[in-house]
Structure formats: structure tokens, C-alpha cells
Amino acid sequence: AYEVKSTTRVKPPFLKDAALQYYIITNSGLNLKDFFLTHLNNQYIRRGELDVHQLFIHYSLLNDIKELQGEIKEKTAELKAVLNNKLMPAIEIGDHCDNPYHCDFYGFCSEGIVVEDPDYGTAYIDQNAIKEFLGQLEYPLYYIDFETWMTAVPQMSGHWPYRQVCFQFSLHIQRTPNAEPEHKYYLAEGVDSPSLVFLENLLGVLGNHGTVLVYNKAFENTRLKELMREHPQHQDAVEQVIDRVVDLMAPFRKNYRLPEMQGSYSIKHVLPALVPELSYDDLTISNGGDASSAFYNLKNETDPVKVQETRDALLEYCGLDTFAMVKLLEKLINNSILHN
């Protein structure tokens, strides 16, 4: 049995793995009545006690993997020939080394080969597109960032497998152009803190007008819609916030590129390229995955000093995310003024 996160039909290379296992088992003299997949049901929402019968979905792969047995038999003969060969195959390294999986022998085969640094091209800035982006912003500006935790098994009512549970936000507010940003934040007391508390704290500081800036709006908007469905009494307020959201990542995807960004528009690459004085490198917590794990694991921490140290580190990390957005927008504005 395998665990996957989707209810979609199984596709290669996973299906070929299953077919290979079926081939090995049946050719070892064992007869299999069925070969099935068990995976988490991403449509299951926990209500009260956990229902493991609804948490998992099972379906048979038998017919699909039987269709692949001829291909597996042919490939097996090729692999046996390779094993019997006393010489290493004369195959150059290439894209096939990572298809369908990264090859364990890549380090051996690439030893001594010098890989040149990739060419990330020259700087490209579309001034008209940047001006158009800036023209849609309305002060006050609210720079917002969420942090979440998730688990495979729903921890409490209202959760589903791998639900992104919001536990923290950082907010920098810039009332007028060139104004010093004000910092506000929320950090839940623990994993069992009600999502309603998160949402009401957020709505309480976002005001009723002005642009809400995020970096990758698909993430924040999805979380807002989930919170809205969970707490329909706040539907109008959440919808108004969503209508005000503008994605600061957008100009860096196509219209503002520097070689120092290394071909990426992730804030972790854009920030050192444009604002090198700001860095995540020296932070105790320096990425979202670590933030999620650190917060979730606090439920097992009994030392109050360590708890406070972790909470301080979480506040520092999330605060940098939104302050970084302030500085990135400042760079876009200054660039636009310079070329006006």
C-alpha cells in the first residue's frame, strides 16, 4: 500500500513501480488476488472523533498493472543483461539521470566533470509594465504574510488531510508614500488555537480600504477563502479583503529580472538581488517549512525559555517577510521615478 495526497488516477512512474512489484511477487511463486492503492481522502473533513474509514480511500490497480506486465518483462531482460555486463555502460550524463527519479549513481558518473555556472542572462526591466503595476496601488498599503502548519491526519474538527492551518501573520502598514511602516502581528498560542481568533485579529488590522500586498497571492487568497467558508459570518469582510489583494510577485515573474535573481522570482532570490542588506541567512528560522515545524513542535516543549526563544524567532522570520516586501516595492517605485 502506498500513500499519496491526491484522489486523481495513478500515473507513471508510480504505476510502473507497482507493476514491477507485482511482477516480482508473482514470479516468486505467489499468487495475488488483488493489488490495491490506499491513500488519504482529501475530501474527508473531520467532525468530532477521527473516522479512519473515511480518512482513507482504497481502489484496485490490478487491471492497470497487468497491462504493463509485458513491458516489465522486456525491461527485466534488459536489466539482467546490464548486471551481467562486466563493463560500465557508456552513457553520458544528461536529463535522463533525473527521469523518472534522480539516479543514485549520478555523483559517481559526474565525478571530475566541471559544470559551468548557468547563464541567467542580462537585466530586463519593462518600465511600462512596472508603471502599470504601481498605478493600481492605493494607500494605505498593507503588506501581509501568513505562516501555516499542516499534518497528514486531521488534528481536530474542521481539518482535512494536509490542511494549511494559519497560525501567524505579519503585517506592515504604510499609511502614505515614504511613511515609516507600522508593524503588527499575530502568533497563535498553540496548534489548538481557534482559526476564528486568527481571522478576527487579521480583519481587525486590515482596515476597510487600501491595497493588501502579498507575495504569491494564490497562497494567501486560498487560505482566506478557507477561513471564509469555515466562518461564514465574516464572508463579506473576507471577500472585501480578497478584492483588495495585489500580488507583489507579479512584476518579478516577467517584467523585472536581474542576473542576480538566478532565474527565480522567489522572494528568497529577489530580496538579495535588490536589497542585499537584508538577509534570511542569519535568522534562527529562515524559511516557511522550518517555521511550520518549529511552531507545531512547540506543543511538546516544556521549557518556557525555549518556547519563548522559538516564538521570538518566528516573529523575526515572518516580520522580515513583510518588511522585505516594503523594501522591494520601494525599489520598484524608485526605479520608476528614475526612468520617468
Disulfide bonds with the S-S distance in Angstrom:
none
